[in-house]
Structure formats: C-alpha cells, structure tokens
Amino acid sequence: MGTTLEQIKFSEQKQINVNGGDIYHIMKISNYKNFIFREAYFSFVEKGFIKGWKKHSKMSSNLTVPIGEVEFTFVTDDFQNYKKFIIGEKNYGILSIPPGIWFSFKGINEGKNIILNLSNFEHDTSEVEKINLEDFPLKIKL
C-alpha cells in the first residue's frame, strides 16, 4: 500500500513570549530521532497565490510557518482523497509530510507568508513531479 494522508502529522510547537521578541520553537532531535536533516529552505507565498502541485518521490518535508498563515492541501497519489491544514502564527507547529503525496499551498495573510522546509533530501529536480494547477486531475476549491 502506498503513502496515505494519515501519515501526515501536525505537531504543535511552543511559542514563547519574551520581552523584545518572541521565540518560536521548531525541532528537537529527541522528537525526530529517525529524521536525517539534509536541507533547509524558506518559501514565500503571497496572499491568494497558490503554488503547486508537486510530489516528492524521496524527500520527506517538515513544514512550519513562523510568519503569516498558509493553507496546505494534500492529495493521495491516486487523486481520490485530500486533506487541508492551515498553519501559521495562530496555529503554529510542524507538518511532517512523507514522500508520495501531492501538495499545494496558498498564502492567507497580507504581507509575508513564509514557509520553512526542513527536509531529509537535498533538492533534486529528478525526484519531484509537478502538475500545473489547471491540469490537476482532482478539482478542489483552493
């Protein structure tokens, strides 16, 4: 059996209020013992703009939104089922995404919506598959 949407995990993370600027916790190795870090990068998405669709064949991603708010939509490889999450400053945590799941994301807030991806695989165009929004087989209101 392939990857399922139930394998996507949301882990709430601490937001600590500190005079002069807050602290947003991301990841402790003790909570991700089997995760091997290979690359980290930021993606920016403007309000109302949708980036997607893409599916990684090898890369697992741990996504967090420290600034703004982003709606993620995940679809099974057979295009039959989907699941949505909104994360950001109001619902802060990490979405852990295994390979083999299609996803897109949309900026919700005005201003900057920033996604941090902590992945176990360095970016490689040969391991990612993409489909244009208008050509995606499952029609979902994004």
C-alpha positions in Angstrom: 0.0 0.0 0.0 1.2 3.5 -0.8 1.5 6.6 1.2 -1.7 7.7 2.9 -2.9 11.1 4.1 -3.0 9.7 7.7 0.8 9.7 7.6 0.8 13.5 7.5 1.4 14.6 11.1 0.9 18.0 12.7 2.9 18.7 15.8 2.1 21.8 17.8 5.2 23.7 18.7 6.0 26.2 21.5 5.7 29.9 21.1 7.4 31.6 24.0 6.6 35.2 24.7 9.8 37.1 25.6 10.4 40.8 26.1 12.0 42.2 23.0 10.8 39.4 20.7 9.2 36.0 20.9 10.7 32.6 20.4 9.1 30.0 18.0 10.4 26.5 18.6 11.0 24.4 15.5 12.5 21.0 16.1 14.3 18.9 18.7 16.3 15.8 17.6 14.8 13.9 20.5 11.3 14.3 18.8 12.7 13.3 15.3 15.2 10.6 16.1 14.7 8.9 12.7 14.9 12.1 10.7 18.1 12.8 8.9 18.5 16.5 8.1 19.8 17.3 4.6 18.5 20.7 3.6 16.5 23.7 4.9 15.0 26.5 2.9 12.3 29.2 3.0 9.5 29.6 0.5 7.5 32.8 0.3 3.9 32.9 -0.9 1.8 36.0 -1.4 -1.8 36.3 -0.2 -4.2 34.4 -2.5 -1.3 32.9 -4.6 -1.3 29.1 -5.0 1.9 27.2 -5.6 1.6 23.6 -6.6 1.1 20.9 -7.4 4.1 18.8 -6.6 5.0 15.4 -5.2 8.4 14.2 -4.0 9.4 10.6 -4.6 12.2 10.6 -1.9 12.0 13.8 0.1 10.2 14.0 3.4 9.4 17.5 4.5 8.8 19.2 7.8 7.0 22.4 7.1 6.4 25.3 9.5 5.1 28.8 9.0 6.7 31.2 11.5 5.4 34.4 9.8 1.9 34.7 8.2 -0.6 31.9 7.6 -0.6 29.2 4.8 -3.2 26.7 3.7 -1.7 23.4 2.6 -3.7 20.9 0.5 -2.6 17.3 0.3 -3.8 14.7 -2.2 -3.2 11.0 -2.4 -1.3 9.6 -5.3 -4.5 8.1 -6.8 -6.1 11.6 -6.8 -9.1 10.2 -4.8 -8.7 11.9 -1.4 -7.5 15.1 0.0 -6.8 16.8 3.3 -6.2 20.5 4.2 -4.3 22.2 7.0 -3.9 25.8 7.9 -0.8 26.6 9.9 1.0 29.8 10.9 1.3 32.2 13.8 -2.2 31.4 15.0 -1.8 27.6 14.6 1.9 27.1 15.0 3.6 23.8 14.5 5.2 21.4 12.1 3.5 19.4 9.3 5.6 16.3 8.6 5.0 15.1 5.1 6.3 11.7 3.8 7.2 11.3 0.1 4.5 10.2 -2.4 1.8 12.9 -1.5 0.7 15.6 -3.9 0.5 19.1 -2.3 -0.1 22.7 -3.0 -0.1 25.8 -0.7 -1.8 29.1 -0.7 -0.9 32.4 1.2 -3.6 33.5 3.5 -2.3 36.7 5.2 -1.5 40.1 3.7 2.3 40.7 3.8 4.7 37.9 4.1 3.7 34.3 4.4 7.0 32.3 5.0 7.3 28.5 5.0 10.4 26.8 6.4 11.0 23.3 5.0 13.4 21.1 6.9 13.9 18.1 4.6 15.8 14.8 4.6 16.9 15.1 1.0 18.7 17.8 -0.9 16.6 19.4 -3.6 16.9 17.3 -6.8 14.6 18.0 -9.8 14.7 14.3 -10.8 12.8 13.3 -7.6 10.0 15.8 -7.8 7.0 15.6 -10.1 4.9 18.7 -10.9 1.4 19.3 -12.4 0.0 22.7 -13.3 -2.9 23.9 -11.2 -5.3 23.8 -14.2 -4.2 20.3 -15.2 -4.5 18.7 -11.8 -6.9 15.7 -12.1 -8.8 16.3 -8.8 -10.7 19.6 -8.8 -10.6 21.1 -5.3 -11.6 24.6 -4.3 -8.2 26.1 -3.4 
